[in-house]
Amino acid sequence: MKILMVHQMTDVDRLSTEIYRIPPLILMENAGRAVLEEVMEVSQGLEGLPALIFCGRGNNGGDGLVVARHLAVRGARPEIVLMSDPSSYRGEALANWEIVHAMGIPVRILGAPSAARRQLRTLGDPRVVVDALFGTGLSKPIGSDIRPVVQWINQAAARAAVVSVDIPSGLFADSPCVPGPAVRAQRTVTFTALKVALVLPPACDLAGRVKVAPIGSPTELLGNPEYRTELVDEAIVRQTLPRRARDSHKGAYGHLYVIAGSRGKSGAALMTGHAALRSGAGLVTLLLPSGLQRDVVGRVPELMTEPMPETEAGTLASSGLDEVLSHLEEADAVVVGPGLTTHPETRDLVHEVVRRSPVPVVLDADGINAFAPKPERLRNEMGQTVTITPHPGEMARLVGCTISEVQSRRLETASGASREHGFFTVLKGFQTVVAAPDGRVLVNPTGNPGMATGGSGDILAGMIGRFVAGWRRRFRGADLRALSDHLAAAVYLHGRAGDIAAKEVGEESLVATDLLPRLPAAFLSVFDR
């Protein structure tokens, strides 16, 4: 599902008229009717329904006027609250104003802030409030003239359903930040495509349940290759795993190698490997420090292990490089990093594996830390893809900024790093972001706070490794767009397993290994055919 910036949405609306000859008045009519449908759903009947429609000066206000008209026609009792004299309306908004005026729908025009406060105190007790104050074009925080209105709407939410038109008023459509006072909606009806503020926190927390309503713009317009930001959905996930052939064999589904573990951290390697198997990998081999063999062998019978030279500290030694590279000749992908530590010898090994691996590399945890703060070194000289899977702290160390800077600009940080350095980025956290070197960005909607626990990233690393191996088997490394889809599928299913686990054991008690037995249910929920 596309996520559009304001200028892209403006282009879609313009081209709908210029190319497809759809009058803007029809687009506005369809937008208002889509909001009406949501009002009908939340109110469970319109006859006699008291409703307040707050309308701004622009087209968003025009959408609200359409809603008011249809409410009146269906027997509700709408009252329109205008922020300024209706003489300020132009174009389609003016046309709809003339209609509601002719119909005699009650209208209240708010004056200066002091007068507005007095008028707001005299408003009735609505069951529904429609927020049509500001749309996606807002570019500065709401000022003192509108602030009392926003406060009134938010207070009214305790007794009335608040439905925002396109975006809660006060938010900037292209930003996840909350720049000032803003409406807190129970539901938001947005048009044609999602907007950044409706997807990423903290702004999205004000939108309530979001519905994307088509209003007549042809879907071909959304296929513009410049529109590169999307919300991951089941359709993307399904296309990554075609139905298994009846004559399948284990080699058809990828052999994943995992370079992981150190003294006291064998669990990271086990979780990574087990997750890869549960996600459908044909074969998984762990390359471990030799001292971990006794801890690991037999814990997951399906996992294969190979002992590697180790340092005195119990980490992987750089002397094992040639042996590691020899094993990777049999692989379809390799995951590097879970539980490795940043011991100098281990770090050197990681550098060389990334540089010389003959198969796609997935870099996680200490594998990423081994390159901080020099992301320019994250390149493979054999023409293989590199995918990094950092949490915000690892991303901040890698690119040389603060965690707060990463979190406030998640899309820009992930996409900028991938564009500049040529690797794929899976920036973990709430609404995990998948970014590709060509500028494509996918935002994941699944997952919950209970997954913020040690080992959850190891599970994800194994799942990503399996999907990357499957991508290489299927596309021979030639379709990079398909790789983005495969990365997004792993993230989506990881979050879906976490959501299933949270329903069964609760967020507080959830631990990473709770995800493993829920992976089959997560896959079935998407792929059950």
N, C-alpha and C positions, 0 to 999 in steps of 0.2 A: 504494500500500500504506500503510495507516494506521500512524501512530506515536502511541501513546497514553501519556498521563501516568498515574501510579499511581492517582490518584483516578478517572480515566476507566476504567481497567482494572478497578478494584474495582466500578464501576457496571455494567460489562458482565457480570461474574461474578454480581453480585447479581440483575440483571434476567433473566439466563438462568434463574435459579431461580424468581424471583417471577412473571415473565410466562410463560415457556415451560415451567415446571415441571420443569426438568432438575435432578436432585439433585446437590449438590456432590460427592458421592462418585463420580458418573459423570465429572464434569469432572476430578477427581483421577486416576481410573483412566485416562482418555484421555491426560492429560498424561504419566503414567508410561509408557504404551505408546509415546507419541511419542518419548520419550527412549530407550526400548529399541530402537526402530528405528534410531536414530542409532548406538547402541552396536553393534548388529549390523553396520552398515555399516563402522564403523571397525575392528572386530575380525575381520571376514570369517569368522565362525563362532563359535558359542557353546559348543560341547561342550568341557567341561573348562576354560573360560575363567576365569582368576583375576581377580576384580573386587572393588574396594573401593568402597562407597557411603557417603559421608560425609553424614549426615543431621542437620539442625538441628532446633530445637524446634517449628517451625511447619509450615504447609502445604507449604512447599518440602521439608522433611524428609519429609512424608507422600508427596510425589511420588517421592522417593528410595526409600521403602519399597516402593512399587508396582514400581519398576524392579527392586529386589532380588528380589521375588517372581517376576516373570516371568523373570528370569535363571535362578533356581533351577529353575523348571519346564522350562526349555529346556536343562538340562544343564550350565549354567555353575556356577562355584564362587564365588558372591558372599559377601562378608563385610560386615556393616553396622557402621559406626563411628558411635556416637551421642555427641553433645556433652553430654548430661545424662541423668538418669534418665528412662526412658520414661513414668513416671507424669505427666510434664508435658504429654504429648500430650492433645489434645482433639478431639472431633468426628471428621472424616474421617481425620485423621492417626492418631488413636487406633485407629479401626477397622482401618486398615492395619497398625498395629503389632501388634494382636492376631493378625492373619493370619500375619505373618512369624514371630511368636513361636511360634504353634501349629505352623508348618511346621518349626521347629527350625533356621532359618537362623542361622549363627554371628553373634553380636553382641558388640561390644566397646564398653564405655562409658568414655569418657575422663573423668578426674577433674580436679583442679586442674592449673594449667599445668606445675608440676614433674613431677607424675605423668604428665600427658599426654605430655610429651616422652619419658619412659621408655617408655611404651606405644607411641608412634609408632615408636620405634627397633625394636620387635619385630614390626611389621607385615610381611606378606609382600611379594612382588615382583609386583604386579598388572600385567596388560596393559591394563586399563581402570580409570580412576578417575572416579566420578560425583560431581560437586560439587553436593550438595543442602543446603548449609549455610544460606544465606540467599537469600530471594527478592527481589521488588521492593519489599518493605516496609521494607528496611533504611534507617534514618535517621541513624545515627551510625557513625563509623569502627569497624572491627573492633578489639576490645580485646585486652589481653594474654592473655586466656584462650583465644582462638581463633587468635591470631597464629601459634603453632607449627604448627597444623593447616594453615593456608594456606601456610606455608613448606614443609611436608612435601609438600603437593600439587604446588606449583610445582617442587620438586626432582624429584618423581616423573615430571613431564612429560618428562624426558629419556629415559625408558624406557617410559612408558605414555601412552595417549591419555586426555586429560582432557576430559570432557564436562560442561558446566555446565547446570543445570536452570533455565530461564527467564532467568537473568542470572548472570554470574560473581560469586561471593560476594565482598563487599567494595565493590562498586559501588553507587552510588545511581541508581536507574532513571531519574530525571528529570534527571540531570546528566551532562554530558560529562566532568566532572572525575574524577580518581582520588583519593578523599579519604584513603586510607591503604592498608594491606596489602590485596591483592585477588588472587583466583585468576586465573591466566593459562590460559585454556582453548584447546584446539585447535578445539573445536566448542561451540556454545551452541544449545540448543533452547528457543526462547521460545514463548509460547502466545498464540494469537489475533491478536496484533499486535506490531509492533516497539516498542521503548522507546528513549528518547533516548540512553541510555548505549550501546546496541548500534549506533548510527548515527554518532555524532559522536566525534571524537578529543578527548583521548587514551583515553577509556574504551573506545571500540569496538576499540582495538588489543588489548585483553585478551580479547575475545570469540571470536576465531578465526572460523571459518565459522559464520554464523548461519542457522538454519532456523526459519521461522515455522510452527508446527504448529497447525492447527485442533483444538480439543478439544471441540467441540460447541456453543459459543455461536453462535446464529443470526447470519448475516451482516447481517441487518437492523439489529442493534444497533450495528454499526460505521458505519451511515449517519447517525448522529446529527450534525446540522449543527454542533454544538459541538466535534466532533472534527476540528480544522482542520489538523493536521500530518500530512504524508504523505511517503513516499519516492517519488521519481519512478520510474516504470517504463515499459516499452514500451507498455502500454495507454494511458497518458496521452499519450505521444508520438504514437501512431498516430491518435488522434482529432483531432489538430490539422491534418492534411493529408489531406483526402479525395481519392479517386482523381480525377485530372484528366479533365475532360470531353473527348470526342473533338473537339469544335469549339472548343477553347481558343484563346485568343490572349494575347499578352504582357501586355495590360492587365488580364487577369483575375487576375494573380498579384502585383500591387502594383508601384507605382513608389516606390522608396526614394530619398530624398535624403540625402546625407552632407555635413555641414558640418565640415570637417576640414583638417588640415595647416598647416604654417608653414615658414619657411625652414629647410631641413635635416631636415624631418620629413614629407616627401611619402610615405614608406613607410607611415605609419600610415593615411593616406587610402586608398592603394592596397589594403592588406590588408583594410580594412573593406569597401570596395566589392567587391573580388573575392570575399570570403567571402559577401556577400549574394547575389551572382550564383550562386555554387556551391551556395547553400542554396535556390535556386529562385525568386529575385526575377525578375519580368518585366522590369523596367527599373531601372537604378541610375544616378543622376547625382551627381557630386561637385561641390560648391560650394567652390572653392579660392581662396586668394590668387592674384592674377593672375600673380605671379612663378613659381608652381609649374607653370604650364601646360606649359612646355617639358619639365619633368621627367616629367610624368605622361602626357601625350597619347600614345596608342598603346601604352603599356606593357601594358595589358589592353584589347584592342580592343573588347570588349563594353561597357566603361564609357564613359559620357558625362561631359563636364566642362563647367563654366561658370566663367569667371574672375570673381572678386569684387574689389572695392577692397581694397587692402592698406595697412598702416602701413609706416613706414620700416624697421621691424624685420622686415618680411616676414610679418606676421600679418594676419588678417582685420580690417578696419577697421569701426568702427561706422557709418560713412557708407554702408555697403552694406546696411543693415537693410531698407529698403523693397524693394530688389531681391531680397533673400533671401526676404522674405515673399511677394513676387509669385510666385517660383518654387514656393514651398510650396503654392500654390493648386492645383498640378498633382500634388502628392504624395499618397501614402497614409500615409507616416510619415517621420520625419526622425531621423537619428542626429547628435548634436552632441558634439564633443569630442576625438576622436582627433588627437593631435599639434597641438592649437591653441595651446598656451602660455596663460599667464594675463596677457598684456599687458593693461593697463587698457582700451584700446579694444576689444580682443577680448572681454574679460570683460563689458563693457557690451553688446556685441552678443549674447552668449550669454544674458544676463539677459532681454533684450527678445524674443529668439526663443522662449525657454521661456515667457515670459508671453503672447506673442501668436500663437504658432504655430496654424494652422488644422487641424493634423493631430497625431496622437500623437507625443510626443517621447521619444527614448531618449538619455539623458545619460551620457556616458562620460568618463573621464580628466579632462582639464582643464575639460571642461564641468561636472563635479561640483565641482572645485576652485574654480571661479568663484563658488560659493555658500557656501563654507566661511567662517566657522562659522555660517551662518544658513540652516538647512534650511527654515525657515518661508517663505522667499522662493521655494521651488521649487513654484510653482503656475502653472497655465495659466488665463488668464481667458476662454478660448474653449470651456471645457468638455472639453478634450482630456486624455487620460491622460499622465502623466509617469512614466517608468521610469528609475531610476538604476542604474548597474552598477559600484559601487565595489569596489576591493580593500580589505583591512583598513585600510591607511594612509589612503586617501581617506575611508573611512567614519569613521575616528577624527577626522580633521580636520573633516568635515562636522558631526558631532553633538557635538564638543567633549569627547572622552575619549581614552584611550590605546589603542594597538594591542592591548596585552595584554587590556584590558577588552573590546574587540571580540571577540577570539579566544576568550576564556573564556565569553562569553555571545552566541554568534553568532545563535542563534535569537531570543533576547530583543532583541538590538540591532536586527536587521533588522526584526523584526515591530513593535517599539516605534516605530521611525522611520516605518514605513509607516502604522501606525494613527494616529499623532499628526499627520502632515503630509499624508496622503492620496496619497502616491506609491507606486509599486511599487518594490521593492528587489530587486536581484540582487547579493547579497553574495558576491563571488568568493573562491576559495580551495578547499582540500580540503573536499569535501562542500559545494559552492556552495549557498547558501540563497536561495530565491525567496519573498518575502513580499509580501502584498497588504494594502491598507488595511482589508479586512474581517476581518483576523486569520488568514487562511489562509496556511500556510507549507508549502513543498515543499522537500525536501532531495535533492540530486542525488548518485547513487552512482558516476557515471562520472568518468574522468580519472585522471591520475597525476602524480608529481612532475616528470617531464620537461617538463610544460607550464608550469612556473614559469620562463618565459623571455620576454624582451621581444617584444611583438607579439601574444602569445596573446590578450590582452584585446581588441585591435583586431579579431581574427578573430571573437571572441565578439560584439562590438558589431555587426558587420555581420550576423551570423546572427540576433541578436535583432531588429535592425531589419527584416530580411526577414520574420520571424515576426509582428512587430507589424503590419507592412503587410498581411500576409495575413489577420491577425485582423480588421483594419478592413474589408478588402474583403468578408470573409465575414459578419461580424456587425454591420457598420455602427457599431462602437463601443459596442454595447448590452450585451454579455455580458461582464462584468468577470471572472467566474470563468473563462471561456474564455481571457481574456488571461493569467491565471496559468498555465494549461496551455500556452499558446503560448510564454511565457517559459521555462517548465521544459523544453519540448521542445528549444528552441535550446540550452540549457545541456547537456542530456543528449547531444545529437548532437555538440556541440563536444567533450565529454569522450570520447565513443565514437571520434571521429576521432583524438583524442590517444592513446587506448589502442591503436588500430590502428597509428598511427605509431610508438609506443614498441616494439611487437613487431617492427617492421620495421627501425628504425634505432637502437633503444635509447634510454633516457631521457637519458643524458648528451649525446648528439649531437643531440637533438631541437631543432628551431627552429620558430618559429611558422608559417612558410610550409610546413613539412612537413604541417600539418593540411589545407591546401587540396586537394592531390591525393587525400587520404584521405576527404574529405567524401562523395564518391559511395558509397564502401564503407560508410561509417557510415549513410547513409540507406538503402542496400539492406539492411543488416543488420536494420533495423526495419520498412521499408516494402515489402520485396520481396514482391509479390503476384502 
